[in-house]
């Protein structure tokens, strides 16, 4: 593991919400690394601060890879309504850019065939969110 990855993993369990937000941003590009993926799902479902949820979802949506969107989909499937709202807000924040929806929508299309039913359900929700951001 690289030093940056190790530092971000350590920050993911910090008592400081600002450090957890930074960890979510820093780990997003490592969504395909199992240790980072588990930490990211924990940050997406952060019980102490919804800012961590929102900013981590935004960072992963900006990365836009299938691995990154899969983590958001897993979190969406597990989240209760309030948390799901913050996940959606984070995704919308990322999609506000001129080319945001394209990668996310394509990743959701691939995740529609994921072996995990929860991921397929979460990806369907995210796909609806991307549809609602197009004008």
C-alpha positions as a Markdown table, in Angstrom:
| # | Residue | x | y | z |
|---|---|---|---|---|
| 1 | Unk | 0.0 | 0.0 | 0.0 |
| 2 | Unk | 1.1 | 3.5 | -0.7 |
| 3 | Unk | 1.7 | 6.0 | 2.0 |
| 4 | Unk | -1.2 | 8.2 | 0.8 |
| 5 | Unk | -3.6 | 5.3 | 0.9 |
| 6 | Unk | -2.5 | 4.3 | 4.4 |
| 7 | Unk | -2.8 | 7.8 | 5.7 |
| 8 | Unk | -6.3 | 8.1 | 4.1 |
| 9 | Unk | -7.4 | 4.8 | 5.6 |
| 10 | Unk | -6.2 | 6.0 | 9.0 |
| 11 | Unk | -8.2 | 9.2 | 8.6 |
| 12 | Unk | -11.3 | 7.3 | 7.7 |
| 13 | Unk | -11.7 | 6.2 | 11.3 |
| 14 | Unk | -10.8 | 9.6 | 12.8 |
| 15 | Unk | -13.2 | 11.1 | 15.4 |
| 16 | Unk | -12.9 | 14.4 | 13.4 |
| 17 | Unk | -15.6 | 14.7 | 10.7 |
| 18 | Unk | -13.3 | 17.0 | 8.7 |
| 19 | Unk | -10.6 | 14.3 | 8.6 |
| 20 | Unk | -13.2 | 11.7 | 7.6 |
| 21 | Unk | -14.4 | 14.0 | 4.8 |
| 22 | Unk | -10.8 | 14.4 | 3.6 |
| 23 | Unk | -10.4 | 10.6 | 3.8 |
| 24 | Unk | -13.5 | 10.1 | 1.6 |
| 25 | Unk | -12.0 | 12.5 | -1.0 |
| 26 | Unk | -8.6 | 10.9 | -0.9 |
| 27 | Unk | -9.9 | 7.3 | -1.0 |
| 28 | Unk | -12.3 | 7.8 | -3.9 |
| 29 | Unk | -9.6 | 7.2 | -6.5 |
| 30 | Unk | -8.8 | 3.9 | -4.7 |
| 31 | Unk | -12.4 | 2.5 | -5.0 |
| 32 | Unk | -11.2 | -0.7 | -6.6 |
| 33 | Unk | -8.8 | -1.5 | -3.7 |
| 34 | Unk | -10.6 | -3.7 | -1.2 |
| 35 | Unk | -9.4 | -2.0 | 2.0 |
| 36 | Unk | -10.3 | 1.4 | 0.6 |
| 37 | Unk | -13.7 | 0.1 | -0.7 |
| 38 | Unk | -14.7 | -1.0 | 2.8 |
| 39 | Unk | -13.6 | 2.3 | 4.4 |
| 40 | Unk | -15.5 | 4.2 | 1.7 |
| 41 | Unk | -18.7 | 2.3 | 2.3 |
| 42 | Unk | -18.3 | 3.1 | 6.0 |
| 43 | Unk | -17.8 | 6.8 | 5.2 |
| 44 | Unk | -20.9 | 6.8 | 2.9 |
| 45 | Unk | -22.9 | 5.4 | 5.8 |
| 46 | Unk | -21.2 | 7.7 | 8.4 |
| 47 | Unk | -23.6 | 7.8 | 11.4 |
| 48 | Unk | -22.0 | 10.8 | 13.0 |
| 49 | Unk | -22.0 | 13.5 | 10.3 |
| 50 | Unk | -24.0 | 13.7 | 7.0 |
| 51 | Unk | -21.3 | 16.0 | 5.6 |
| 52 | Unk | -19.0 | 12.9 | 5.4 |
| 53 | Unk | -21.8 | 11.0 | 3.6 |
| 54 | Unk | -22.4 | 13.8 | 1.1 |
| 55 | Unk | -18.8 | 14.7 | 0.3 |
| 56 | Unk | -17.7 | 11.0 | 0.0 |
| 57 | Unk | -20.6 | 10.4 | -2.4 |
| 58 | Unk | -19.7 | 13.4 | -4.4 |
| 59 | Unk | -16.0 | 12.4 | -4.6 |
| 60 | Unk | -16.9 | 8.9 | -5.8 |
| 61 | Unk | -19.4 | 10.2 | -8.3 |
| 62 | Unk | -16.8 | 12.5 | -9.7 |
| 63 | Unk | -14.4 | 9.5 | -10.1 |
| 64 | Unk | -17.3 | 7.9 | -12.0 |
| 65 | Unk | -15.8 | 4.4 | -12.4 |
| 66 | Unk | -17.9 | 1.3 | -12.1 |
| 67 | Unk | -16.0 | 0.5 | -8.9 |
| 68 | Unk | -16.7 | 3.9 | -7.4 |
| 69 | Unk | -20.4 | 4.0 | -8.4 |
| 70 | Unk | -20.8 | 0.4 | -7.1 |
| 71 | Unk | -19.8 | 1.6 | -3.6 |
| 72 | Unk | -22.4 | 4.3 | -3.7 |
| 73 | Unk | -25.0 | 1.7 | -4.9 |
| 74 | Unk | -24.1 | -0.6 | -2.0 |
| 75 | Unk | -24.6 | 2.3 | 0.4 |
| 76 | Unk | -27.9 | 3.4 | -1.2 |
| 77 | Unk | -29.2 | -0.2 | -0.7 |
| 78 | Unk | -28.3 | -0.2 | 3.0 |
| 79 | Unk | -29.1 | 3.4 | 3.8 |
| 80 | Unk | -32.3 | 4.6 | 5.6 |
| 81 | Unk | -34.2 | 7.5 | 4.0 |
| 82 | Unk | -32.3 | 10.4 | 5.6 |
| 83 | Unk | -28.9 | 8.9 | 4.6 |
| 84 | Unk | -30.1 | 8.1 | 1.1 |
| 85 | Unk | -31.1 | 11.8 | 0.7 |
| 86 | Unk | -27.6 | 12.9 | 1.6 |
| 87 | Unk | -26.1 | 10.2 | -0.8 |
| 88 | Unk | -28.4 | 11.6 | -3.5 |
| 89 | Unk | -27.3 | 15.2 | -2.7 |
| 90 | Unk | -23.6 | 14.2 | -3.0 |
| 91 | Unk | -24.2 | 12.5 | -6.4 |
| 92 | Unk | -26.2 | 15.6 | -7.6 |
| 93 | Unk | -23.3 | 17.9 | -6.5 |
| 94 | Unk | -21.0 | 15.9 | -8.7 |
| 95 | Unk | -23.4 | 15.8 | -11.6 |
| 96 | Unk | -23.8 | 19.5 | -11.6 |
| 97 | Unk | -20.7 | 19.8 | -13.9 |
| 98 | Unk | -21.1 | 19.9 | -17.7 |
| 99 | Unk | -20.0 | 16.2 | -18.2 |
| 100 | Unk | -21.0 | 14.7 | -14.9 |
| 101 | Unk | -23.9 | 12.4 | -15.7 |
| 102 | Unk | -22.2 | 10.5 | -18.6 |
| 103 | Unk | -19.8 | 8.4 | -16.6 |
| 104 | Unk | -22.2 | 7.8 | -13.7 |
| 105 | Unk | -25.1 | 6.8 | -16.1 |
| 106 | Unk | -22.8 | 4.4 | -18.0 |
| 107 | Unk | -21.5 | 2.8 | -14.7 |
| 108 | Unk | -25.1 | 2.4 | -13.5 |
| 109 | Unk | -25.9 | 0.6 | -16.8 |
| 110 | Unk | -23.1 | -1.9 | -16.2 |
| 111 | Unk | -24.1 | -2.3 | -12.5 |
| 112 | Unk | -27.6 | -3.3 | -13.7 |
| 113 | Unk | -26.1 | -6.7 | -14.3 |
| 114 | Unk | -24.1 | -6.9 | -11.0 |
| 115 | Unk | -24.4 | -10.3 | -9.2 |
| 116 | Unk | -25.5 | -8.6 | -6.0 |
| 117 | Unk | -29.2 | -7.7 | -5.9 |
| 118 | Unk | -28.6 | -4.8 | -3.5 |
| 119 | Unk | -26.0 | -3.3 | -5.9 |
| 120 | Unk | -28.5 | -3.6 | -8.8 |
| 121 | Unk | -31.2 | -1.9 | -6.7 |
| 122 | Unk | -28.9 | 0.9 | -5.6 |
| 123 | Unk | -27.6 | 1.4 | -9.2 |
| 124 | Unk | -31.3 | 1.7 | -10.4 |
| 125 | Unk | -31.8 | 4.5 | -7.8 |
| 126 | Unk | -28.7 | 6.3 | -8.8 |
| 127 | Unk | -29.7 | 6.0 | -12.5 |
| 128 | Unk | -33.0 | 7.7 | -11.7 |
| 129 | Unk | -31.0 | 10.5 | -10.0 |
| 130 | Unk | -28.9 | 11.0 | -13.1 |
| 131 | Unk | -32.0 | 11.2 | -15.3 |
| 132 | Unk | -33.4 | 13.9 | -13.1 |
| 133 | Unk | -30.3 | 16.1 | -13.5 |
| 134 | Unk | -30.5 | 16.3 | -17.3 |
| 135 | Unk | -32.3 | 19.3 | -18.8 |
